[in-house]
Amino acid sequence: MNEALAAVRAGGTLVVTKLDRFARPYPMLMKIIEVMTRLSQEFRLPPEMTMRI
């Protein structure tokens, strides 16, 4: 996860295909999204995953 976050540049997008492998606890996921937003980065889930959250 740290390597993936370090590779995303300002204005970039991180696409996660298996959310449970990226951030298991919900508070951790929210913190990651908060930091990415502050760095002008975007976090996306594939459309088929959005209905399962």
Steps between C-alpha positions, in 0.01 A plus 500: 500500500775748588672438166177555311428825683856622446470436126188717458593855403300818558199493274537123458248224558534179698265222391450219750355172378497316834416739778544241775864457393565874502344622825321252720368721782262775390677778700826417319328533161350836598842629611657390168228676301539812717876515437457436127241777475734741675769412243256558208489130426193294417391165639270283285332167529388308192124548442420139590648552849304811591179304554667261746628764739 
